[in-house]
């Protein structure tokens, strides 16, 4: 049985998707002033998947502060289960600022020593609620950022993936590279080791070029498939995505929209792709769905507010199909 088909067989799971990593508060400097919001790549993925109808959960830690309370409020509103998110009274919730210029968006971070960075493999030790949740999830997702925030967090991701694989869950991994968090040689070594464990690998083109030293998209997906990744979904920004399995590959174009802010578009893609893959089992159809959703998410400011819900994505896909038929 292939991996997507195996995913469809895991129907009795409590969670369709369990995300591991660091949530962040977001300050977005838009034309209307400074707006407080929410971010953190895996939290964005969880919200995006939940808006498509998936049962999602977060495994993380927050500070006992107003930013952490705000994130809990977001997850409660979006239907993301936060029972596995602990509160650390000795650390703060991470924060970042986005400002916008002619060259696009720019990020500044305040996350050193954050509550999430203090997590270790003890969070998923045998007998813990997190260990049970890993065994009761169809998909388990983390990213390069989840690993880069600290050595302990990196070890947590490896421990969680090992447990999830043993229980039959599929492993999803976004290489998401932040060179402010770790040097490129270490990032390359850790990402390569993790990519070899992934059933679903979700790199972005710019990051993949730095991580692999390769330029061409097809060469990049060949490299990751050779490491053992079950499928590679390489996002190409405005050019869409390249989806590859050992048997087949296909480019999926992205619809053109009037983009205001691409913050979180890759996370939106990941969440929508994983939700649709879980729903239907076809990675190529899931990628078509996710490229439309990610494009729609660039029409507003911030990581979370512009993420579309299923009805909006389906309307846009129907409209695109009608346009193609007329042409």
ABEGO torsion letter per residue (X at the ends): XBAAAAAAABAABABABBBBEBBBBBBBBBAAEBBBBBBEAAAAAAAAAAAAGBBBBBBBBBBBBAAAAAAAAAAAAAGBBAAABBBBAABBBBBBBBBBBAAEBBBBBBABGBAAAABBAAAABBGBAAAAAAAABABBBBBAAAAAABAAAAAAAAAAAAAAAAAGBBBBBBAEBBAAABBAAAAAAAAAAAAAABABBBBBAAAAAAAAGBABAAAAAAAAAAAGBABBBBBAEAAEBBBBBAABBBBBBBBBBBBABABGAAAAAAAAAAAAAAAAGBAAAAAAAAAAAAAAAAABBEAAAABBBAAAAAAAAAAAAAAAAAX
